[in-house]
Amino acid sequence: MNILLASPHRPAALWTKCAWQFAPLFPPEAAEVISYGIPAFKDKRVLVWFATFSNHCSLFPTASVIGAFKDELKAYTISKGTIQFPLDQPLPVALIRKLVKARVAQNEGKKR
């Protein structure tokens, strides 16, 4: 989480609250990176991007993953490629784990 803690754009406490909750949901070989200026977890390719704002963590798992889980995401603010999880509520770990698994499967199915 060193990259995430070093960001000058967000208070470290917000980064760690979000990042440390997301980190255990990724495969052990996933690495933290900055991609398009946003923190991300990457295996062969970027799995998901995420950012923390004053009142929510945003997870960017790609539009196709959001579309596939649209019914399960009804309780959250979503857009084409973003899901917002309020900071004052526990993260839905089981749901995020499903989203990550879907991204891992997508990445494994893509050829370079």
N, CA, C and O atoms as CSV, one atom per row, in Angstrom:
chain,resi,resn,atom,element,x,y,z
A,1,MET,N,N,0.808,-1.189,0.000
A,1,MET,CA,C,0.000,0.000,0.000
A,1,MET,C,C,0.853,1.255,0.000
A,1,MET,O,O,0.325,2.343,0.230
A,2,ASN,N,N,2.135,1.147,-0.246
A,2,ASN,CA,C,3.003,2.316,-0.194
A,2,ASN,C,C,2.620,3.384,-1.202
A,2,ASN,O,O,2.646,4.572,-0.882
A,3,ILE,N,N,2.269,2.984,-2.407
A,3,ILE,CA,C,1.863,3.948,-3.431
A,3,ILE,C,C,0.640,4.719,-2.948
A,3,ILE,O,O,0.576,5.942,-3.075
A,4,LEU,N,N,-0.306,4.010,-2.404
A,4,LEU,CA,C,-1.556,4.630,-2.007
A,4,LEU,C,C,-1.367,5.602,-0.864
A,4,LEU,O,O,-1.996,6.660,-0.842
A,5,LEU,N,N,-0.524,5.269,0.074
A,5,LEU,CA,C,-0.316,6.134,1.230
A,5,LEU,C,C,0.441,7.396,0.849
A,5,LEU,O,O,0.333,8.411,1.537
A,6,ALA,N,N,1.199,7.348,-0.228
A,6,ALA,CA,C,2.019,8.483,-0.615
A,6,ALA,C,C,1.265,9.526,-1.426
A,6,ALA,O,O,1.817,10.588,-1.712
A,7,SER,N,N,0.046,9.263,-1.799
A,7,SER,CA,C,-0.698,10.195,-2.634
A,7,SER,C,C,-0.924,11.528,-1.927
A,7,SER,O,O,-1.435,11.558,-0.808
A,8,PRO,N,N,-0.545,12.630,-2.574
A,8,PRO,CA,C,-0.745,13.939,-1.950
A,8,PRO,C,C,-2.174,14.466,-2.097
A,8,PRO,O,O,-2.519,15.488,-1.505
A,9,HIS,N,N,-2.991,13.790,-2.867
A,9,HIS,CA,C,-4.320,14.295,-3.199
A,9,HIS,C,C,-5.406,13.911,-2.204
A,9,HIS,O,O,-6.476,14.521,-2.213
A,10,ARG,N,N,-5.176,12.945,-1.364
A,10,ARG,CA,C,-6.184,12.499,-0.413
A,10,ARG,C,C,-5.514,12.275,0.940
A,10,ARG,O,O,-4.353,11.869,0.996
A,11,PRO,N,N,-6.220,12.529,2.008
A,11,PRO,CA,C,-5.656,12.236,3.324
A,11,PRO,C,C,-5.340,10.747,3.457
A,11,PRO,O,O,-6.100,9.898,2.991
A,12,ALA,N,N,-4.230,10.446,4.088
A,12,ALA,CA,C,-3.796,9.049,4.222
A,12,ALA,C,C,-4.838,8.190,4.910
A,12,ALA,O,O,-4.994,7.019,4.563
A,13,ALA,N,N,-5.549,8.740,5.870
A,13,ALA,CA,C,-6.551,7.941,6.585
A,13,ALA,C,C,-7.646,7.457,5.640
A,13,ALA,O,O,-8.118,6.328,5.770
A,14,LEU,N,N,-8.053,8.292,4.697
A,14,LEU,CA,C,-9.081,7.855,3.745
A,14,LEU,C,C,-8.540,6.794,2.807
A,14,LEU,O,O,-9.229,5.821,2.502
A,15,TRP,N,N,-7.299,6.975,2.343
A,15,TRP,CA,C,-6.705,5.966,1.459
A,15,TRP,C,C,-6.646,4.627,2.158
A,15,TRP,O,O,-7.052,3.607,1.601
A,16,THR,N,N,-6.140,4.631,3.379
A,16,THR,CA,C,-5.966,3.350,4.056
A,16,THR,C,C,-7.303,2.709,4.379
A,16,THR,O,O,-7.430,1.487,4.304
A,17,LYS,N,N,-8.298,3.499,4.734
A,17,LYS,CA,C,-9.615,2.926,5.035
A,17,LYS,C,C,-10.139,2.146,3.838
A,17,LYS,O,O,-10.659,1.040,3.987
A,18,CYS,N,N,-10.002,2.716,2.674
A,18,CYS,CA,C,-10.487,2.062,1.459
A,18,CYS,C,C,-9.524,0.966,0.991
A,18,CYS,O,O,-9.936,-0.171,0.759
A,19,ALA,N,N,-8.264,1.309,0.857
A,19,ALA,CA,C,-7.287,0.381,0.284
A,19,ALA,C,C,-7.120,-0.887,1.100
A,19,ALA,O,O,-7.084,-1.984,0.543
A,20,TRP,N,N,-7.018,-0.746,2.406
A,20,TRP,CA,C,-6.807,-1.930,3.223
A,20,TRP,C,C,-8.047,-2.813,3.282
A,20,TRP,O,O,-7.942,-3.998,3.596
A,21,GLN,N,N,-9.203,-2.266,2.990
A,21,GLN,CA,C,-10.395,-3.105,2.918
A,21,GLN,C,C,-10.457,-3.838,1.576
A,21,GLN,O,O,-10.919,-4.977,1.514
A,22,PHE,N,N,-9.998,-3.197,0.511
A,22,PHE,CA,C,-10.025,-3.829,-0.805
A,22,PHE,C,C,-8.906,-4.860,-0.987
A,22,PHE,O,O,-9.123,-5.907,-1.598
A,23,ALA,N,N,-7.727,-4.574,-0.468
A,23,ALA,CA,C,-6.540,-5.377,-0.754
A,23,ALA,C,C,-6.707,-6.882,-0.543
A,23,ALA,O,O,-6.277,-7.647,-1.408
A,24,PRO,N,N,-7.303,-7.351,0.549
A,24,PRO,CA,C,-7.408,-8.804,0.746
A,24,PRO,C,C,-8.311,-9.506,-0.270
A,24,PRO,O,O,-8.318,-10.735,-0.336
A,25,LEU,N,N,-9.057,-8.762,-1.046
A,25,LEU,CA,C,-9.985,-9.366,-1.992
A,25,LEU,C,C,-9.329,-9.741,-3.314
A,25,LEU,O,O,-9.964,-10.363,-4.166
A,26,PHE,N,N,-8.071,-9.371,-3.492
A,26,PHE,CA,C,-7.377,-9.608,-4.749
A,26,PHE,C,C,-6.485,-10.828,-4.671
A,26,PHE,O,O,-6.053,-11.214,-3.584
A,27,PRO,N,N,-6.201,-11.445,-5.816
A,27,PRO,CA,C,-5.282,-12.583,-5.805
A,27,PRO,C,C,-3.935,-12.160,-5.207
A,27,PRO,O,O,-3.539,-11.002,-5.342
A,28,PRO,N,N,-3.238,-13.075,-4.555
A,28,PRO,CA,C,-1.976,-12.722,-3.905
A,28,PRO,C,C,-0.935,-12.158,-4.866
A,28,PRO,O,O,-0.077,-11.376,-4.458
A,29,GLU,N,N,-1.001,-12.543,-6.123
A,29,GLU,CA,C,-0.017,-12.055,-7.093
A,29,GLU,C,C,-0.351,-10.665,-7.632
A,29,GLU,O,O,0.448,-10.082,-8.366
A,30,ALA,N,N,-1.506,-10.131,-7.282
A,30,ALA,CA,C,-1.887,-8.785,-7.733
A,30,ALA,C,C,-0.998,-7.744,-7.069
A,30,ALA,O,O,-0.706,-7.820,-5.875
A,31,ALA,N,N,-0.578,-6.781,-7.861
A,31,ALA,CA,C,0.296,-5.725,-7.369
A,31,ALA,C,C,-0.428,-4.390,-7.383
A,31,ALA,O,O,-1.306,-4.152,-8.213
A,32,GLU,N,N,-0.051,-3.527,-6.456
A,32,GLU,CA,C,-0.604,-2.181,-6.452
A,32,GLU,C,C,0.152,-1.350,-7.491
A,32,GLU,O,O,1.380,-1.402,-7.557
A,33,VAL,N,N,-0.567,-0.603,-8.283
A,33,VAL,CA,C,0.024,0.241,-9.316
A,33,VAL,C,C,-0.778,1.541,-9.411
A,33,VAL,O,O,-1.862,1.663,-8.841
A,34,ILE,N,N,-0.229,2.490,-10.131
A,34,ILE,CA,C,-0.969,3.679,-10.512
A,34,ILE,C,C,-1.171,3.570,-12.020
A,34,ILE,O,O,-0.206,3.442,-12.773
A,35,SER,N,N,-2.416,3.622,-12.453
A,35,SER,CA,C,-2.749,3.506,-13.866
A,35,SER,C,C,-3.719,4.630,-14.205
A,35,SER,O,O,-4.739,4.800,-13.538
A,36,TYR,N,N,-3.402,5.390,-15.235
A,36,TYR,CA,C,-4.204,6.573,-15.584
A,36,TYR,C,C,-4.303,7.536,-14.407
A,36,TYR,O,O,-5.294,8.256,-14.276
A,37,GLY,N,N,-3.293,7.554,-13.559
A,37,GLY,CA,C,-3.271,8.449,-12.411
A,37,GLY,C,C,-4.143,8.010,-11.252
A,37,GLY,O,O,-4.361,8.776,-10.314
A,38,ILE,N,N,-4.648,6.778,-11.306
A,38,ILE,CA,C,-5.557,6.266,-10.282
A,38,ILE,C,C,-4.955,4.987,-9.691
A,38,ILE,O,O,-4.411,4.171,-10.436
A,39,PRO,N,N,-5.039,4.796,-8.372
A,39,PRO,CA,C,-4.565,3.540,-7.785
A,39,PRO,C,C,-5.331,2.348,-8.366
A,39,PRO,O,O,-6.528,2.430,-8.642
A,40,ALA,N,N,-4.617,1.259,-8.540
A,40,ALA,CA,C,-5.228,0.068,-9.118
A,40,ALA,C,C,-4.527,-1.169,-8.586
A,40,ALA,O,O,-3.433,-1.094,-8.026
A,41,PHE,N,N,-5.174,-2.299,-8.770
A,41,PHE,CA,C,-4.547,-3.588,-8.518
A,41,PHE,C,C,-4.427,-4.282,-9.861
A,41,PHE,O,O,-5.379,-4.329,-10.641
A,42,LYS,N,N,-3.246,-4.819,-10.120
A,42,LYS,CA,C,-2.944,-5.392,-11.428
A,42,LYS,C,C,-2.408,-6.798,-11.261
A,42,LYS,O,O,-1.592,-7.070,-10.382
A,43,ASP,N,N,-2.884,-7.690,-12.124
A,43,ASP,CA,C,-2.309,-9.033,-12.239
A,43,ASP,C,C,-1.602,-9.014,-13.588
A,43,ASP,O,O,-0.572,-8.352,-13.717
A,44,LYS,N,N,-2.106,-9.704,-14.586
A,44,LYS,CA,C,-1.539,-9.596,-15.929
A,44,LYS,C,C,-1.892,-8.238,-16.532
A,44,LYS,O,O,-1.086,-7.624,-17.231
A,45,ARG,N,N,-3.099,-7.788,-16.249
A,45,ARG,CA,C,-3.606,-6.477,-16.642
A,45,ARG,C,C,-4.260,-5.871,-15.406
A,45,ARG,O,O,-4.381,-6.535,-14.376
A,46,VAL,N,N,-4.675,-4.630,-15.506
A,46,VAL,CA,C,-5.349,-4.014,-14.363
A,46,VAL,C,C,-6.648,-4.761,-14.095
A,46,VAL,O,O,-7.441,-5.011,-15.003
A,47,LEU,N,N,-6.848,-5.114,-12.816
A,47,LEU,CA,C,-8.087,-5.777,-12.412
A,47,LEU,C,C,-9.159,-4.736,-12.138
A,47,LEU,O,O,-10.234,-4.764,-12.736
A,48,VAL,N,N,-8.859,-3.819,-11.230
A,48,VAL,CA,C,-9.778,-2.721,-10.929
A,48,VAL,C,C,-8.966,-1.508,-10.502
A,48,VAL,O,O,-7.840,-1.628,-10.018
A,49,TRP,N,N,-9.549,-0.365,-10.690
A,49,TRP,CA,C,-9.019,0.891,-10.188
A,49,TRP,C,C,-9.890,1.289,-9.009
A,49,TRP,O,O,-11.036,0.849,-8.911
A,50,PHE,N,N,-9.369,2.109,-8.120
A,50,PHE,CA,C,-10.215,2.630,-7.053
A,50,PHE,C,C,-9.670,3.962,-6.577
A,50,PHE,O,O,-8.490,4.272,-6.738
A,51,ALA,N,N,-10.555,4.732,-5.994
A,51,ALA,CA,C,-10.183,6.033,-5.452
A,51,ALA,C,C,-11.072,6.317,-4.248
A,51,ALA,O,O,-12.187,5.806,-4.147
A,52,THR,N,N,-10.566,7.133,-3.347
A,52,THR,CA,C,-11.327,7.500,-2.168
A,52,THR,C,C,-11.657,8.981,-2.230
A,52,THR,O,O,-10.804,9.809,-2.550
A,53,PHE,N,N,-12.878,9.296,-1.928
A,53,PHE,CA,C,-13.344,10.677,-1.900
A,53,PHE,C,C,-13.818,10.987,-0.480
A,53,PHE,O,O,-13.705,10.140,0.406
A,54,SER,N,N,-14.339,12.171,-0.259
A,54,SER,CA,C,-14.681,12.566,1.101
A,54,SER,C,C,-15.750,11.690,1.744
A,54,SER,O,O,-15.769,11.545,2.966
A,55,ASN,N,N,-16.643,11.101,0.941
A,55,ASN,CA,C,-17.714,10.305,1.547
A,55,ASN,C,C,-17.891,8.918,0.919
A,55,ASN,O,O,-18.823,8.199,1.279
A,56,HIS,N,N,-17.027,8.540,0.003
A,56,HIS,CA,C,-17.159,7.207,-0.599
A,56,HIS,C,C,-15.842,6.722,-1.194
A,56,HIS,O,O,-14.935,7.501,-1.487
A,57,CYS,N,N,-15.777,5.400,-1.360
A,57,CYS,CA,C,-14.721,4.768,-2.146
A,57,CYS,C,C,-15.345,4.429,-3.491
A,57,CYS,O,O,-16.453,3.896,-3.554
A,58,SER,N,N,-14.638,4.738,-4.552
A,58,SER,CA,C,-15.116,4.357,-5.874
A,58,SER,C,C,-14.302,3.178,-6.365
A,58,SER,O,O,-13.075,3.174,-6.271
A,59,LEU,N,N,-14.978,2.198,-6.880
A,59,LEU,CA,C,-14.353,1.031,-7.484
A,59,LEU,C,C,-14.670,1.092,-8.967
A,59,LEU,O,O,-15.825,1.284,-9.350
A,60,PHE,N,N,-13.656,0.930,-9.804
A,60,PHE,CA,C,-13.800,0.992,-11.249
A,60,PHE,C,C,-13.460,-0.393,-11.837
A,60,PHE,O,O,-12.317,-0.632,-12.227
A,61,PRO,N,N,-14.441,-1.295,-11.902
A,61,PRO,CA,C,-14.150,-2.656,-12.362
A,61,PRO,C,C,-14.383,-2.882,-13.856
A,61,PRO,O,O,-14.281,-4.021,-14.311
A,62,THR,N,N,-14.678,-1.889,-14.603
A,62,THR,CA,C,-15.041,-1.858,-16.025
A,62,THR,C,C,-16.550,-1.949,-16.204
A,62,THR,O,O,-17.262,-2.525,-15.381
A,63,ALA,N,N,-17.007,-1.374,-17.284
A,63,ALA,CA,C,-18.445,-1.322,-17.578
A,63,ALA,C,C,-19.048,-2.710,-17.744
A,63,ALA,O,O,-20.189,-2.936,-17.340
A,64,SER,N,N,-18.307,-3.637,-18.326
A,64,SER,CA,C,-18.870,-4.972,-18.557
A,64,SER,C,C,-19.140,-5.702,-17.241
A,64,SER,O,O,-20.136,-6.417,-17.129
A,65,VAL,N,N,-18.280,-5.533,-16.258
A,65,VAL,CA,C,-18.503,-6.168,-14.959
A,65,VAL,C,C,-19.698,-5.517,-14.265
A,65,VAL,O,O,-20.544,-6.210,-13.701
A,66,ILE,N,N,-19.766,-4.200,-14.307
A,66,ILE,CA,C,-20.906,-3.513,-13.698
A,66,ILE,C,C,-22.204,-3.967,-14.357
A,66,ILE,O,O,-23.198,-4.203,-13.671
A,67,GLY,N,N,-22.201,-4.089,-15.668
A,67,GLY,CA,C,-23.394,-4.556,-16.369
A,67,GLY,C,C,-23.800,-5.959,-15.951
A,67,GLY,O,O,-24.988,-6.254,-15.815
A,68,ALA,N,N,-22.826,-6.814,-15.750
A,68,ALA,CA,C,-23.113,-8.199,-15.375
A,68,ALA,C,C,-23.686,-8.314,-13.961
A,68,ALA,O,O,-24.401,-9.270,-13.658
A,69,PHE,N,N,-23.376,-7.346,-13.098
A,69,PHE,CA,C,-23.821,-7.392,-11.703
A,69,PHE,C,C,-24.802,-6.269,-11.371
A,69,PHE,O,O,-24.995,-5.937,-10.201
A,70,LYS,N,N,-25.413,-5.691,-12.387
A,70,LYS,CA,C,-26.264,-4.520,-12.195
A,70,LYS,C,C,-27.352,-4.742,-11.135
A,70,LYS,O,O,-27.604,-3.857,-10.317
A,71,ASP,N,N,-27.986,-5.895,-11.142
A,71,ASP,CA,C,-29.041,-6.164,-10.156
A,71,ASP,C,C,-28.496,-6.175,-8.729
A,71,ASP,O,O,-29.152,-5.686,-7.810
A,72,GLU,N,N,-27.304,-6.729,-8.543
A,72,GLU,CA,C,-26.706,-6.797,-7.213
A,72,GLU,C,C,-26.158,-5.448,-6.747
A,72,GLU,O,O,-25.855,-5.273,-5.567
A,73,LEU,N,N,-26.031,-4.496,-7.671
A,73,LEU,CA,C,-25.468,-3.191,-7.349
A,73,LEU,C,C,-26.526,-2.111,-7.147
A,73,LEU,O,O,-26.190,-0.935,-7.014
A,74,LYS,N,N,-27.790,-2.495,-7.122
A,74,LYS,CA,C,-28.879,-1.514,-7.016
A,74,LYS,C,C,-28.794,-0.638,-5.770
A,74,LYS,O,O,-29.285,0.491,-5.786
A,75,ALA,N,N,-28.195,-1.119,-4.709
A,75,ALA,CA,C,-28.119,-0.357,-3.460
A,75,ALA,C,C,-27.038,0.722,-3.487
A,75,ALA,O,O,-26.913,1.499,-2.541
A,76,TYR,N,N,-26.262,0.774,-4.562
A,76,TYR,CA,C,-25.125,1.690,-4.640
A,76,TYR,C,C,-25.278,2.639,-5.818
A,76,TYR,O,O,-26.000,2.358,-6.775
A,77,THR,N,N,-24.595,3.751,-5.730
A,77,THR,CA,C,-24.548,4.678,-6.847
A,77,THR,C,C,-23.587,4.105,-7.873
A,77,THR,O,O,-22.427,3.833,-7.564
A,78,ILE,N,N,-24.070,3.925,-9.090
A,78,ILE,CA,C,-23.216,3.391,-10.152
A,78,ILE,C,C,-23.327,4.282,-11.382
A,78,ILE,O,O,-24.302,5.009,-11.569
A,79,SER,N,N,-22.302,4.199,-12.203
A,79,SER,CA,C,-22.326,4.803,-13.529
A,79,SER,C,C,-21.764,3.758,-14.481
A,79,SER,O,O,-21.609,2.597,-14.104
A,80,LYS,N,N,-21.468,4.146,-15.674
A,80,LYS,CA,C,-21.010,3.177,-16.674
A,80,LYS,C,C,-19.830,2.326,-16.177
A,80,LYS,O,O,-19.803,1.114,-16.393
A,81,GLY,N,N,-18.871,2.955,-15.520
A,81,GLY,CA,C,-17.697,2.199,-15.103
A,81,GLY,C,C,-17.336,2.313,-13.639
A,81,GLY,O,O,-16.259,1.870,-13.240
A,82,THR,N,N,-18.212,2.898,-12.819
A,82,THR,CA,C,-17.879,3.193,-11.426
A,82,THR,C,C,-18.969,2.738,-10.462
A,82,THR,O,O,-20.162,2.834,-10.749
A,83,ILE,N,N,-18.528,2.243,-9.320
A,83,ILE,CA,C,-19.435,1.915,-8.216
A,83,ILE,C,C,-18.960,2.722,-7.013
A,83,ILE,O,O,-17.768,2.735,-6.707
A,84,GLN,N,N,-19.874,3.389,-6.335
A,84,GLN,CA,C,-19.534,4.163,-5.146
A,84,GLN,C,C,-20.022,3.444,-3.897
A,84,GLN,O,O,-21.200,3.108,-3.777
A,85,PHE,N,N,-19.086,3.212,-2.959
A,85,PHE,CA,C,-19.396,2.597,-1.680
A,85,PHE,C,C,-19.231,3.654,-0.591
A,85,PHE,O,O,-18.129,4.175,-0.419
A,86,PRO,N,N,-20.299,3.992,0.155
A,86,PRO,CA,C,-20.194,5.011,1.197
A,86,PRO,C,C,-19.162,4.628,2.260
A,86,PRO,O,O,-19.093,3.474,2.682
A,87,LEU,N,N,-18.372,5.597,2.681
A,87,LEU,CA,C,-17.345,5.341,3.696
A,87,LEU,C,C,-17.935,5.063,5.073
A,87,LEU,O,O,-17.286,4.447,5.917
A,88,ASP,N,N,-19.156,5.513,5.299
A,88,ASP,CA,C,-19.750,5.310,6.624
A,88,ASP,C,C,-20.476,3.972,6.751
A,88,ASP,O,O,-21.163,3.724,7.742
A,89,GLN,N,N,-20.322,3.112,5.743
A,89,GLN,CA,C,-20.914,1.772,5.782
A,89,GLN,C,C,-19.829,0.744,5.501
A,89,GLN,O,O,-18.860,1.049,4.806
A,90,PRO,N,N,-19.972,-0.460,6.025
A,90,PRO,CA,C,-18.984,-1.507,5.711
A,90,PRO,C,C,-19.007,-1.825,4.214
A,90,PRO,O,O,-20.056,-1.789,3.571
A,91,LEU,N,N,-17.846,-2.131,3.685
A,91,LEU,CA,C,-17.799,-2.543,2.283
A,91,LEU,C,C,-18.504,-3.887,2.127
A,91,LEU,O,O,-18.392,-4.746,3.001
A,92,PRO,N,N,-19.234,-4.080,1.019
A,92,PRO,CA,C,-19.890,-5.369,0.774
A,92,PRO,C,C,-18.860,-6.376,0.236
A,92,PRO,O,O,-18.745,-6.593,-0.970
A,93,VAL,N,N,-18.132,-6.969,1.155
A,93,VAL,CA,C,-16.986,-7.809,0.802
A,93,VAL,C,C,-17.367,-8.934,-0.154
A,93,VAL,O,O,-16.664,-9.161,-1.139
A,94,ALA,N,N,-18.443,-9.631,0.105
A,94,ALA,CA,C,-18.834,-10.747,-0.775
A,94,ALA,C,C,-19.110,-10.253,-2.191
A,94,ALA,O,O,-18.720,-10.907,-3.159
A,95,LEU,N,N,-19.762,-9.130,-2.322
A,95,LEU,CA,C,-20.059,-8.570,-3.642
A,95,LEU,C,C,-18.782,-8.124,-4.341
A,95,LEU,O,O,-18.594,-8.411,-5.523
A,96,ILE,N,N,-17.911,-7.433,-3.636
A,96,ILE,CA,C,-16.660,-6.981,-4.257
A,96,ILE,C,C,-15.813,-8.175,-4.671
A,96,ILE,O,O,-15.163,-8.148,-5.716
A,97,ARG,N,N,-15.820,-9.223,-3.852
A,97,ARG,CA,C,-15.076,-10.432,-4.212
A,97,ARG,C,C,-15.606,-11.008,-5.537
A,97,ARG,O,O,-14.823,-11.458,-6.374
A,98,LYS,N,N,-16.938,-10.992,-5.727
A,98,LYS,CA,C,-17.526,-11.465,-6.988
A,98,LYS,C,C,-17.071,-10.588,-8.159
A,98,LYS,O,O,-16.742,-11.095,-9.231
A,99,LEU,N,N,-17.055,-9.285,-7.946
A,99,LEU,CA,C,-16.632,-8.360,-9.002
A,99,LEU,C,C,-15.173,-8.610,-9.383
A,99,LEU,O,O,-14.822,-8.623,-10.563
A,100,VAL,N,N,-14.335,-8.807,-8.374
A,100,VAL,CA,C,-12.920,-9.067,-8.631
A,100,VAL,C,C,-12.741,-10.389,-9.367
A,100,VAL,O,O,-11.960,-10.473,-10.316
A,101,LYS,N,N,-13.460,-11.420,-8.934
A,101,LYS,CA,C,-13.363,-12.716,-9.627
A,101,LYS,C,C,-13.794,-12.594,-11.087
A,101,LYS,O,O,-13.202,-13.215,-11.969
A,102,ALA,N,N,-14.818,-11.796,-11.333
A,102,ALA,CA,C,-15.263,-11.586,-12.714
A,102,ALA,C,C,-14.177,-10.891,-13.529
A,102,ALA,O,O,-13.961,-11.237,-14.690
A,103,ARG,N,N,-13.490,-9.912,-12.932
A,103,ARG,CA,C,-12.400,-9.233,-13.636
A,103,ARG,C,C,-11.226,-10.165,-13.870
A,103,ARG,O,O,-10.617,-10.137,-14.940
A,104,VAL,N,N,-10.902,-10.987,-12.889
A,104,VAL,CA,C,-9.809,-11.949,-13.065
A,104,VAL,C,C,-10.146,-12.889,-14.226
A,104,VAL,O,O,-9.295,-13.161,-15.073
A,105,ALA,N,N,-11.372,-13.379,-14.265
A,105,ALA,CA,C,-11.795,-14.266,-15.354
A,105,ALA,C,C,-11.713,-13.550,-16.700
A,105,ALA,O,O,-11.282,-14.144,-17.687
A,106,GLN,N,N,-12.119,-12.287,-16.751
A,106,GLN,CA,C,-12.003,-11.521,-17.993
A,106,GLN,C,C,-10.550,-11.402,-18.425
A,106,GLN,O,O,-10.221,-11.604,-19.594
A,107,ASN,N,N,-9.684,-11.072,-17.476
A,107,ASN,CA,C,-8.258,-10.912,-17.810
A,107,ASN,C,C,-7.640,-12.213,-18.289
A,107,ASN,O,O,-6.811,-12.207,-19.199
A,108,GLU,N,N,-8.029,-13.315,-17.694
A,108,GLU,CA,C,-7.488,-14.609,-18.111
A,108,GLU,C,C,-7.978,-14.985,-19.492
A,108,GLU,O,O,-7.282,-15.690,-20.223
A,109,GLY,N,N,-9.163,-14.528,-19.865
A,109,GLY,CA,C,-9.721,-14.844,-21.171
A,109,GLY,C,C,-9.185,-13.986,-22.302
A,109,GLY,O,O,-9.359,-14.331,-23.471
A,110,LYS,N,N,-8.522,-12.852,-21.971
A,110,LYS,CA,C,-7.983,-11.949,-22.986
A,110,LYS,C,C,-6.577,-12.345,-23.351
A,110,LYS,O,O,-5.789,-12.764,-22.503
A,111,LYS,N,N,-6.274,-12.206,-24.625
A,111,LYS,CA,C,-4.905,-12.462,-25.088
A,111,LYS,C,C,-4.254,-11.126,-25.408
A,111,LYS,O,O,-4.913,-10.188,-25.855
A,112,ARG,N,N,-2.968,-11.057,-25.174
A,112,ARG,CA,C,-2.212,-9.836,-25.492
A,112,ARG,C,C,-1.944,-9.765,-26.956
A,112,ARG,O,O,-1.320,-8.812,-27.423
